[in-house]
Amino acid sequence: MRWNWCIAVLLLAAAPGLAHALEGRARAIDGDTLEIAGESVRLHGIDAPEMAQSCEAAGGGRWSCGRWAREQLIDIIGRAPLRCDGRERDRYGRLVAKCYLRGADIGQEMVARGAAHAYRKYSLDYVDAEKNAFLAARGLWQGEHLPPEAYRAGKTPQSQPKPVSGCAIKGNISKSGRIYHMPGQRDYAATRISESKGERWFCTEAEAQAAGWRAARR
């Protein structure tokens, strides 16, 4: 009976135009990809560092944040069965889905641990969890790092004066006006702060807004 049910679930996942559903034990491929019953699942709304990616540590130096992110996902999923629900596939054929362990959102936990970014390009579901991780300097947020999407695009980090601990919001001045960039946003890594030009770091969005800066759109 159990085997028949699994087959039915997999057939449902393969059927176009229908809700995709998978349930079973999972294996972590990297920090945002799982494999369940031979099916690759890309966690919706998060973006974890690539396996070969390194990040800056709090005390200086580099650490393997990509491998660490995968270890965090392994720790979260354990060996208990998961349920994944989604409605589309990405360009690699992976099912893009939200996955749950005993009702808890796995993507939410990854972002809360600082092991992944909220992938704003596709979802705003985990923005608050990311802000909390950033303010607590958890995981990736202990030091400077490229957003995974920028890393995949082949961009490289440039030297940048370090902000006061916990104050990593970038207040940039350009022809568009005074705009602040939050960690994880698309243009955050590429934004350079020049204090001699009146640009500055902020600790909170409220502080940036009170000083006359507005939020970046991406």
C-alpha positions as a printed Julia matrix, in Angstrom:
218×3 Matrix{Float64}:
  0.0    0.0     0.0
  2.81   2.38    0.91
  4.64   1.63   -2.35
  1.52   2.26   -4.42
  1.0    5.59   -2.67
  4.59   6.66   -3.45
  4.11   5.79   -7.1
  0.92   7.85   -7.18
  2.7   10.84   -5.65
  5.51  10.64   -8.2
  3.04  10.41  -11.08
  1.26  13.47   -9.72
  4.54  15.33   -9.58
  5.27  14.48  -13.2
  1.86  15.48  -14.51
  1.91  18.97  -16.12
 -0.55  21.55  -14.82
 -1.13  19.71  -11.55
  0.19  20.4    -8.07
  3.46  18.61   -7.5
  3.83  16.67   -4.26
  6.58  14.47   -2.91
  7.0   12.77    0.43
  9.84  10.68    1.8
 13.35  10.79    3.19
 15.6   13.34    1.54
 19.26  13.68    0.7
 20.9   17.12    0.64
 22.71  17.8    -2.64
 23.78  21.3    -1.63
 22.42  24.06    0.58
 19.17  24.52   -1.37
 18.66  21.29   -3.31
 17.27  17.97   -2.1
 16.73  14.57   -3.67
 13.63  12.59   -2.74
 12.87   9.23   -4.38
 15.17  10.12   -7.27
 13.54  13.52   -7.78
 15.62  16.71   -7.51
 13.91  19.44   -5.49
 15.02  23.09   -5.46
 13.85  24.79   -2.26
 11.58  27.69   -3.15
 12.42  31.23   -2.06
 15.98  30.67   -0.77
 19.44  30.82   -2.31
 22.32  29.11   -0.51
 26.02  29.58   -1.34
 27.46  27.24   -3.94
 29.42  24.22   -2.74
 32.75  25.71   -3.87
 31.97  29.17   -2.48
 33.91  30.64    0.41
 32.97  33.57    2.64
 34.75  35.94    4.97
 34.91  34.88    8.62
 34.19  37.22   11.52
 37.83  37.25   12.61
 39.22  37.47    9.09
 40.24  34.78    6.63
 37.96  32.64    4.48
 35.75  29.64    5.29
 33.85  27.1     3.2
 30.37  28.57    3.59
 28.97  26.52    0.7
 29.81  23.2     2.32
 28.68  24.54    5.68
 25.28  25.45    4.22
 24.84  21.87    2.99
 25.77  20.58    6.46
 23.08  22.83    7.94
 20.49  21.42    5.57
 21.57  17.87    6.47
 21.19  18.74   10.15
 17.7   20.16    9.59
 16.24  17.32    7.55
 17.76  14.43    9.52
 16.3   11.08    8.46
 12.62  11.85    8.96
 10.26  11.95    5.95
  9.62  15.35    4.38
  6.72  16.7     2.38
  7.42  18.98   -0.57
  4.78  20.96   -2.46
  5.37  22.93   -5.63
  3.93  23.87   -9.02
  6.83  24.42  -11.41
 10.25  23.27  -12.53
 13.35  25.34  -13.06
 15.5   25.33  -16.19
 17.41  22.32  -14.88
 14.24  20.27  -14.52
 14.2   20.41  -10.73
 10.91  20.67   -8.89
 10.76  24.08   -7.2
  8.91  23.5    -3.96
  8.44  24.37   -0.34
  9.41  21.46    1.88
  8.29  20.73    5.41
  9.5   18.57    8.28
  6.69  17.87   10.73
  4.99  21.06    9.52
  8.1   23.27    9.89
  9.26  25.12    6.77
 12.79  23.96    5.9
 13.55  27.03    3.79
 12.57  29.29    6.67
 14.94  27.45    9.01
 17.84  27.67    6.54
 17.45  31.43    6.23
 16.95  31.84    9.99
 20.27  30.06   10.6
 22.04  32.39    8.21
 22.72  29.45    5.89
 20.87  30.9     2.9
 19.62  34.17    1.48
 15.99  35.07    1.02
 15.76  34.8    -2.78
 13.88  38.07   -3.38
 13.97  37.54   -7.12
 11.34  34.84   -6.7
  9.79  35.3    -3.26
  9.6   37.65   -0.27
  8.53  34.89    2.12
 11.79  34.8     4.07
 12.86  38.46    4.13
 12.08  38.88    7.84
 13.99  35.7     8.73
 16.98  37.01    6.78
 16.91  40.38    8.53
 16.9   38.65   11.91
 19.84  36.43   10.91
 21.72  39.45    9.63
 21.18  41.47   12.8
 22.38  38.51   14.89
 25.4   38.01   12.58
 24.49  34.34   12.12
 26.19  32.11    9.59
 26.91  33.92    6.33
 26.25  37.28    7.99
 29.28  37.07   10.29
 31.36  38.67    7.51
 31.31  39.98    3.95
 30.28  37.55    1.22
 28.94  37.56   -2.29
 25.26  36.71   -2.72
 25.13  33.25   -4.33
 23.64  34.67   -7.53
 26.54  37.11   -7.87
 29.01  34.28   -7.23
 27.43  32.2   -10.01
 27.69  35.2   -12.33
 31.45  35.24  -11.75
 31.62  38.49   -9.83
 34.42  38.97   -7.32
 34.35  40.85   -4.01
 36.22  44.15   -3.84
 37.94  45.63   -0.82
 35.57  47.69    1.27
 35.98  49.37    4.67
 34.35  47.26    7.37
 31.17  48.61    8.96
 30.56  48.73   12.69
 29.46  45.27   13.85
 25.76  44.77   13.1
 25.58  47.96   10.97
 25.89  46.64    7.43
 23.11  48.52    5.63
 24.74  50.5     2.82
 23.61  54.11    2.37
 24.57  54.95   -1.21
 24.3   58.31   -3.02
 23.82  58.3    -6.79
 21.91  60.11   -9.54
 18.84  58.26   -8.28
 19.21  59.91   -4.87
 19.97  58.54   -1.42
 19.26  54.82   -1.45
 20.04  52.15    1.12
 20.79  48.52    0.29
 20.05  45.62    2.61
 22.29  42.51    2.77
 20.95  39.92    0.33
 19.56  42.41   -2.16
 20.67  42.12   -5.76
 22.94  45.18   -5.84
 24.27  44.95   -2.28
 27.64  43.35   -3.06
 28.32  45.72   -5.96
 27.52  48.84   -3.93
 30.65  50.53   -2.6
 30.45  53.03    0.26
 32.56  56.19    0.1
 32.23  58.09    3.37
 34.12  61.04    1.87
 31.14  61.54   -0.49
 28.64  61.51    2.34
 27.73  57.84    1.96
 27.42  55.86    5.16
 26.55  52.65    6.96
 23.31  52.2     8.9
 22.39  49.75   11.65
 18.64  49.68   11.0
 16.21  50.59    8.23
 14.52  53.06   10.57
 17.83  54.85   11.05
 18.41  55.03    7.28
 14.91  56.33    6.61
 15.19  58.95    9.37
 18.4   60.2     7.75
 16.64  60.66    4.41
 17.56  57.46    2.59
 14.98  55.27    0.82
 15.03  51.53    0.25
 16.5   50.08   -2.93
 14.0   48.35   -5.18
 16.24  45.31   -5.68
